[in-house]
């Protein structure tokens, strides 16, 4: 669940920071830097995905076997 929160935060954070910056400084800017903010969001998203890729909580060397249907019974999944 925390992964989803971090990914959503990486996408939304630049827009929230820009909104707060404009509100606090009371600066009126007719041009909204959508492309710049989107690129920053994309960069943060890629960084968070790379972080999650290399900080996996699963021990190395384990294989996941999905559930199967054998002899009219469902065999549960296994991690070996």
Number of C-alpha atoms within 10 A of each C-alpha: 5 7 11 9 9 16 19 13 16 21 20 17 17 18 17 13 12 14 12 12 12 13 11 9 8 9 9 8 8 6 6 10 11 10 9 11 19 15 13 18 21 14 14 20 19 15 14 16 16 11 11 13 10 8 9 9 8 7 7 7 6 10 10 9 11 10 11 11 9 8 7 6 8 10 12 10 11 11 8 8
